[in-house]
Amino acid sequence: MKILIKGGLIVNEGRVFKGSLLVDGERIEAVYAGENGPEVSADQTIDASGCYVLPGVIDEHVHFREPGLTDKATIDSESCAAAAGGVTTYFDMPNTVPQTTTLEALEEKFRIASKTSHVNYSFFFGATNDNAHLFSRLDVHRIPGIKLFMGSSTGNMLVDKDQALDTIFKTAKLPIMAHCEDTDIINRNMQMAKEGSDDPDVSLHPFIRSEEACMASTQKAVSLAKKHQARLHVAHLSTAEELELFAPCSVGSDTVAAKITAEVTVGHLFFSSSDYARLGARIKVNPAIKSPVDQFMLRQSLNDGRIATIATDHAPHLLSQKQGGCVKAASGMPTIQFSLVTMLELVDAGVLKMERLVELMAHNPARLFEVRERGFLSQGYKADIVIVRRDEPWTVTSETVLSKCGWSPLEGHTFRWHVEKTLCNGHLVYDQGWVNRQYIGQPVEFR
């Protein structure tokens, strides 16, 4: 089937131009620049006039909870939310039940996704203190990397032994995505916070999971990566101080700087500690959302090359599990459905340009993890495409939320941007409120 997407503003590889895309089956057959569009025959024509046409978002950092935590979310439910948000590819994290720290658990996730994921998928393999011997058996063309938890609250996936860390960085041939927080510092801060209450108010979360805790652990990860010339990608940077550890780089190059990169999340860009009074534990995440100064500096770094990618760390919990303070309330929030429109709002605010947004949410994740034939609107690439329009205002309500948990920290927020349509491998998976639950996405291939 041929689909002509006609007359939109195409955003690709640093350019914005009026043009059209011709999709043939799963792939982009041609990209045409020009006002009127080509005279070609197509089975379906999509009028994209007044819209921007972007590569589908690659969200490199999600927690879809399956298997084992399906009261919160499933691959089925969260991939629907992804499609509605313009996300056509996701990489899921290993802290499920069972944890994705064995080859058998990894295969089970692929099996579930092959039957229930409505967009493209892959899964990180989780490092532990004693499973580095399995790294050589991982298929490097099938998974994006190895997830390493260097901070607490991740169950028995915490890797805190120096010898184990050294072995992981020495052994891993795939990119290492690291969650960096120093457990000893966090525990010390928690004891101080508990002097007033057994469950300190959530506003103390950035004190407990402090800038010092993040900086100490990130420094250690960077040092190990340099020592072993490993490929390191630090997840969810949350502090201005950590930014000093990263040099501006061209993602995908062979420079030293390009081998040590950082991600920032939509939550850390959109919220700051000033929002705890209004939203409480709804924005409790690890690492903690920090000060307005940290938020400002993270936003600034989007344009200077120190931040390589924007992801969500989408992590649903039931709202009943988000009650309480720093001890009792679960950490994590669902954001994937609204990540693109949130970042488009920051484009409107002048934080970054549309071209840079596409770089950070599609091009760079594809380059960094060496994704095959995705992340760009280029001839021969898979037709992962999202069409967005700035139009009448609309407000997020619980009824609009597709994540199984049924809530969003953005409830009550009014947007002007709309995800109009999402195509995954040339198939329409989302169209103005309708999700194609019959379509199943593809496993991602890596070079």
N, C-alpha and C positions, 0 to 999 in steps of 0.2 A: 504494500500500500504506500502510495506517495502522498505526503502532506506538504503543502506550501504554507509557510508562516510568512505573511506578507506585510510589509509596510511599517515594521517596528523599528525602534532604535536598538541596534545590536551592540552589545558591549562585549568586547573580546580582545585580549592581549593589549590592553592600554588604549584601545580606540573605542569611540562611540560614533556610530554612523547609521544613517537611514538605510535599510536594506531588507533582504528577505533570505529565508533559509528553505532549502528543499530537502525534505527527509524522505529517504527511500528505505522502507522496512525499519531496521534497527539503527541505521546510520544516517549521518548528514551527507547528502550527495553533493550539495553545492551551497556556497555562500555568495549572495549577490549584493553588491552595493548599488544604491540608486533609489531615487524617489518612487518610481512607479512599479518596480518589481519586474521579474522576467516573464516572458511569454512562454510558459511551460505548462504542460498538462499535469494535473494532479487529481488524485481521488478526493482530496479534501483540502479546502483553503481556509486558513485561520487568519482573520483580519487582525493584525497586531497594531493598527494605527493608534497612536497615542500611548503606546506601551513601550516598555523596555524589554528586550529579549536577552536573557542571561544564560550562561551555562548553569546547569543544575548544581545546587550547593553540595559539596562533599563535607559532611560533618564527621570529622575524624575522631570524635570523642563523645560517645553516648553510653548510657546504661539502660538497656531495654529489659533488663531484669529476668529474662527467661534463659534457662530453666530455673525453677525453684522459688522465685519471688513473684509469681504471676498474680498475686492479689494486688500488686502495685501496677504492673504493666506486663505486656506481652510483645513479642516481635510483631505480631499481627496489629495490635492497637497502636503501637508507637511508630510503626512504618506508615500507617495511615496518617498520623499526625505529621510525620516527616513529609509525605507527599503534599499535604495541605500547606506546608510551609515552604515549598520549593526545594526541599532536600531530596536529591535523587540517589545519594549514596551515603552510607554510614558505616563506621567502624565501631563495633561494640566492645565494651570493656569486660575483663575476666572475673570480676568479683560478683559472680552469680552463685547459685547453689545447685549442683556442685560448682566449685571454682574452675575456671578454664586454665588449669595448670597441668593437665594430662592430655595426651593425644586423643584419648577416648572422649573426654569432655569437649574438646575442640570439634571433633567430628559430629558430636551430637548437636552442637549449635548450628553447624552447617546444614544438618539434616532438617532441623526445625525451620530454619530460614528458607530452605528450598521449597517448603510447602506453605509458608505463611507470610513471608516478607513481601510487601507490595512495592518496594524499591530495592536498589542494589545493596549488597551487604558484604562485609567481611568482619573478622573477629581477631582481636589481639590475644596473644598467648600470655598468660600471667607468670611472672617470675616468682619463685619462692627462695627460701634459704638453701634449698637442696635439689632443685630440678634443672640446673644449667646443663646437665648431661643430655637433656632432651632437645636442646636448641638445634643440634646438628640434624635432627630428624624432622624439623619443621619444613614445610614446603614454602620456599621464599617467593614463589609465584602466586601464592594463595592467601597469605596473610600480610598485614601491613607492618607488624612489628611485635615487640615484646613490651608488655606493660609492667613497670616496676613501681611498687608502692614504697616510698621511703618516708612515709608518715603514718601516724597511728589512725585508728578507727577504720581499718580495712580488714578486720578479722585476722586470721593467721596468714594473710598474704603480706603482712609487714615484713620487709627485708631490712634488718638492722644489724646484721653481722658484717663487720668490715671484710672478712675473708670472702663471704658470699657475694658481697657487692663487687669486690675486685674480680671475682670469677665471672660474674655476669657481664661486666663491661669488657672483660678480656675475651669472653667466649662468643658473645652475641654478634652475629653477622648482619642481622636485621636492625632497623632503627629501634632504639630504646626510648619509649615514652615514659617519663618519670613523674610521679606525684611526689613533690619535694616539700616536706615539713619535718622538722626535727622533733622526735617524740619526747626526748628528755626535757626539752624546753617547754613543750606543750604541757606535759605532766606537772612540771614545776609551776607554771602559770595557773593551771587548773586548781592546784592545791591552794594557791593564794586567793583565787576567786571564790573558792568554797568556804573561806573564812566567814563570809556573810550569809551563805546559803548553800544547801546541798545541791541545788539546781540553779546556778547563777543566771541572772537575766541575760537574754540573748544578745543584748547590746554589748556584753562583755566578750562575745565570741571573737572579735578581732584582737582583743587583749590576750586571750588564751592562745589562739592560733595566730601568733603575733608575727610582725615583720621580721623579728629576729629569728623565729623558728623557720620561716620560709627561706630567709637569706642563708642561714647556716647549712640547710640541707641542699639548696640549689648550688651553693659554692662547692659542696662536696661532690655533687653529681657532675658538675662542669670539670672539676679537677680530675675525676676518674675518667671522664670521656677524653680529656686531653692526654692523660697518661697512656690510655690504650688505643687512642685514635678511633674511638667508637663514635657511632652516629647517635647523637642525643637530641631528643625533643622534649623540652620541659613543659609539662601540662599546666594549664590555668595559672599563669603568672598573676600575682595579685598585689605586688608592691612596686613602688617606684625604685627602691633600692636594688631589687633583683635585676631591673633593666640594665644596670651598669655592667652586668656580667655578659651581656650579649652585644656583639658588634653588628652594625648594619651589614646585610649580606644579600647576595642573589641566590635565592633558593634553587637548588638543583645544580649549582656549580661545584667545583672540586676544591674550593677554598676551605681553610680551617674554620672560618666563621660560618660557612654554610653547613658544616657538620655538627654545629651546636646551635640549635634554634629554639624558639619559644612560641608557645600558643597563649592566647588570651581568650577568655570566654565572653559571650554576650552579657552574662550576668555581672561580671566584674566591670564591664564597660558601661552598663546601663544603670546599675545601682551603686550606692556608696553607703557608708555607715550611717549617714543621716537618714536613711530609709528604714532602719530598724524600728524606730519609733512608730512608723506607720504600718509596716508589714511584718514586724516581729520575726518569728521563726520561719515564715514563708521564704525568706531569703537567707536562711542559715545553710551555708555550704562550706565545704572544705576544699581548699583553704578559704578562710573567711573573706567576705566582702569587707574592704577596708575603707580608709578615709577618702574624703573628696579629693585630697591632694594625690593620693595613689590613683584614683579613678582618672583624674585629669592627666597624669603622666602616662598612664596606660593608653589613653586616647591619643595623646601626642605621639606615642611610639608607633602607632599604626602607620605613620607616614614616613618614618625615618629608617625603616628596614630592620629594626631590632625585633619586632614582632613578625613572625612568619605566617601565622595562620590564626583565624578566628573559628572557634568551635562553640559547642553549647555546654558540654558536660551534663547533658540532659539526664536527670536522675529522679524519676517519679517516686513519690511515697504517698500513701494514703494521707489525707488531711488529718486524720486522727493521730497519725504518727508524727505530725509536725507540731504537736502541742507540747508546751513546756519551754525550758530554757536551754542553757548550754549543754546540760547533761542529758535531759530526757528527750528533747526534740531531735528527730532524725535530720541529718544533713543531706541536702540535695534538693533540686527543684526541677520541674518540667519546663522546658523552654523551646523545644525544637520546632513546634508549630509556628512560633512567632519570632524566630531568630532572624529571618531575612527581613521582615517588615520592621523589626526593631533597629537593625543596622541601617536600613534605608532611611529611617527617621534621623539617625545620626548623620547620614549624608545630607539631609535637609538642613541639619543644624550646622553644617560646615566642618564637621569633625574629620571627614574623609570624603574623597570623591567616589563616584560610582565605579570608575575603573579600578580604583584601589580596593573597593569592597569585593569586586569580582576576583581580583588577584588573591585576596586573603581568604576567601570562602570557597573558591573553586580551583583556580590555577595553582596556587601554592600547595594546597593539600595533595593535588595530583602530582606535582613535581617532587615534593618532599618524600612521598611514599612510593614514587615511581609507578603510579597507576597507569595501566594501559588504556589508551584511547578514550579517556574521559577527562572532564574538567575544562574543556575548551570547545568553542563553537567552530570547529575546523572540519574541513572536508575529510571524510573517511572515519571520523570519530563517532562513537556511539551518540545517539540523539537524546542526550539528557539535557533538557531545556526547561527553563521556567520563564513565564511571561508575567510581568508585574505592571501595575498601573497605579498612578497617584490620582485618587478620585474622591468621592464623598467620604466623610469621616465615618468610622465605625468603632464600636467599643467592645473590648473583650469581656465576655461573660462566661460563667461556668458552662452555659449551654453551647458555647462555641468551641469548647475544649474537647479535642479528640483523644488525648491521652487517657488511658484507663483510670488514672487516679482522679480525674474529674475536676481539677482545679489548676490555676495558674497564678504566679505572683503578679502577672500583668492584668488580672481582672480589674475592670474599672478604667483601664488606660484606653485612650482613644487614639487610633491610628488613621492616617490618610492613605497609606499604601495598602494595596490589595495584591495577593497572589491570585492571578486570574486562572492560569492553567499551568500544569506541570506535566511534562512528557518524560517518560523513563524508557530508554531504548526504543524511542519512536512510538511508544504507546501512551495514550492520554490516561494518566493515573489520577489527575485532579482537575476539576473544571468547575470553578465558581461555587464551591460548597459540596460538590459530589466527588466521592472517592471511589475509584475503580477497585473494588475489593476482590475482583476476579483475577486481576493481573498479579503475577509473581515476578519479582525482580531477578537479577542475575548475580552470581558471585563475582566479585571484582577480581580482575587479574592484575598482577604486578610484574613489572619488568625485572 
